[in-house]
């Protein structure tokens, strides 16, 4: 039958969405009632949707999010942690990224800073935004090695060119001179060109001290804080709350 070689040709051309739609239409009785233009329109629509899905999945993989399953639809606004629902839903639209503004999420361990950040990142990936997630301590280790083996320019380009950079676990310890210099280069290169999301257990008021050298600290924070939205969370650990609920309502 005609549809078998046609399917093979569609797959050979990597038109997987069209191939799936073609096979489904052939199996439906109503397919005979469709005009050639309607057939073609349905095939093109499916191919477009298929490519959009593949691009989204590619962006999500490249982001390397810590919580891949974090999605906007699962955000718990009832939890007592000070999350401003209106602000968070406004951030989900991605306008702050289009405007190249930053976002700072602070609060004690366990309140869901990283998870919320990953949910925002997933929303951004859906809208075609390139995202890269990095834990800052691990990033400094990576950059330190890259200085020695010649990979620094490549890693630096990846960090600075992404539309949304997530720096998780911001400045847990006082920075070294090399770390200050690397961080300054990153924020300087990204300033006005991309958005940076930062999560930290430390309040912003302490960042100047942990960055260290006052001149560097002033320059770095000026490029990050002044145009940033802030979400300041508080309350009990979400992990402990979830564990307690599981203990009270064990699954059978």
N, C-alpha and C positions, 0 to 999 in steps of 0.2 A: 504494500500500500504506500501511497505517496508520503504519508506523514513520517514513515520510518527514515527514509533518506533525508527528508527535510530536517528532522530532529538531529540527525548526525551532523548535517551541515551547520545548523545553528550552534551546536555544541563546539564544533571545530572552530567556529568564528568567535567562541567565548560569549555567545549571546544566551547565557544560561536562563535569564529571566524570560526571554522570548520562548526558549525551548520548553520551560515549565508551563507557560501559558498556552502554548500550542498543543501540548499533550492534554492539558485539562479541557481545552475547548473541543478537541477531537472526540473526547469521551462524553460530551454533553449533546443531548438531542437538539437543543435550541441552537447549536452552532450552525446548522444548515439555514437558519433564518437570518443569520447575520450577513450584511453586505461585506464586500472585500475591504471597504474603508473601515468598517466597524471591526473586522478581524485585525486589520493592521493597527488600528488605534489601541485595541486591547493588548496586543503584543508589545507595542512601544511603551505603553503605560507600565506593564510588568517589568520590562527591561530597565526602565528608568528607576522604578522602585527597588529593583534588585541591586542596581549599581549604587544607589544611595545607601542601602543597607550595608553593602560591602565597604564603602568608603567610611561609614560610621564605625564599623567593626575594626577597620584598619586604624582609624584615629584612636579608638579606645585601647587597642593593643599598644600602640606607640606611646600612649600616655603613661603606661605602667603604673596605674593607680594602685594604692595599697588596698583599697576596698573596691574591687571591680564591680561587686553587686550593689553598691550604694546607688540608689536612684531617687530622683525627686519625689516620686509618688509614695515612697516609703518613709518620708520624713515625719517624725513624731513631734507634732506641735504641742501636744498635751503635756509632755514631760516638763517638769519644773526645773528649767535650766536657764531661763531668761532669753530664749530665742524669740526675736521679733518676727512674727509670721509675715507681716506686711513687707518688711525689709527683705527677708529671705526670698519671698516669692518675686519681689522686684528684681533681685539678683539673678533668679532663675531665667529671666528673660534674656540675660546676656548683654544688656545695654552697657553695663559697666565695663565689659570687655571691649565692646565697640568703641567706647569713649577712652579706652586705655587707662582706666583707673585701677587702683589696687584694692585688695580686701585683706583685712586682718581679723583673724579669729583667735581670741584668747580665752583662757579658762583652765581650771584644774584638770588633772588627768582623769580620763574616763567619761567626760561629759559629751563626747561625740564630735570634737573639733575636726578631726581627720575625716571621719565618716561624712560629715556635712560638707566638708571641702570636696570630697570625692563625688558626692551627689551633684554639687554645682558643676564639677568638671564633666560629669556624664552629660548633664544638660547642655554644656558648651559643645561637647563632641557631637551631639545630635544636630547642632546648628552649624556644623562645619568648621568649628574652631579647633586649631591644633593645640594640644595640651601636653605638658610634661610634668610628671610628679617626681620630686626628689626630697628625701630626708636630708636636711642640711648637714648633720654630722657625716653621713655617708657620702654626700656630695663633696665635702671638704677632703675626705680620704681619696676619692676618685680624682679630684683635681690635683692633689699632692702627687699622686702617682703619675698623672698625665704630664706634669711639669718635667718629670724625669725621662719619660719614654717618648716624648714628642707628640702625644695625642691631645695636648691642651687646646690647640686651635680648633680641632674638630669638635671636641666636647663643648668648648666655649660657644661655637656657632650654634650647636643644637640647643643649648640653654637659652641663648639670647634671641634666636629667631622664632621660637615657639610663641604663639599668640598669648597663651596663658601658662605661666610657670607657677607651680605650687612648691613652696618651700615649707616642708613639714618639720616640726620639732625645732623651731627657730632658736638659735643661739642658746643652747643649754649650758654652755661653759664659756668663759672668757676667751675671745678669739686671739689667735696668734697673729703676728705681723703678716704672714703669708695669707692667712685666711681673711684678714681685713682687706688686703689688697685685692684678692680674688673676688670677694663680695662686692667691693667698690666697683671693680670693672664690670661685673654682671649688672648691677643696678644702674650704673651709668649708661651702659649700652642699651638697656631695656627702657630707660626713662623716655616717656612719650612715644614709645614704639610698641609696647606690649603691656599686658597686665600681669601683676604678680600677686598671688595669694599666699599669705603667711599664716601658719598656725603656731601657737606658742603657749606654753604654760605660764610664761612670765608676762606680767603686765607691761604695756608699752613704756611706762615710766621708768622701767629698769633697763631698757635696751641700750641706752647710751652707755651705761656703766659696763655691761658685758661685752659690748663691741670693743671698748677699750680706748684707744687713742682718740682724744676729743675731736681733732680735726676730721679724722675718718668718720667718727660716729656722727658728727653733724652732717657731713656730706651724704652718708648712706641714708640716714633717717629722713633727711630733707627730701630725698628722691622717692622714699617709700611711703611715709606717713601722711604727708600734707594733703594728698589727693585720694586717700584710702577710705573706703567704707569700713566700719568697725562692728564686729559682733563680739560682745563680751559676755561669755557664758559663765554660769555659776551653778552650784547645786551638787547633789550626790552623783557618784559615778553611775553612768548608764549601764555599764557592764555588771555592777553589783545589783542594780535594780532588776535587770533582766534575769540574772541568776537567781535572785530571791523569788521572782514570780514563777520561774521554772520549778523551784523547790516546792512552792505552795501549790502549784498546779502541774504535777508530774504527768508527762504524756504516757498513755498506756498503749 
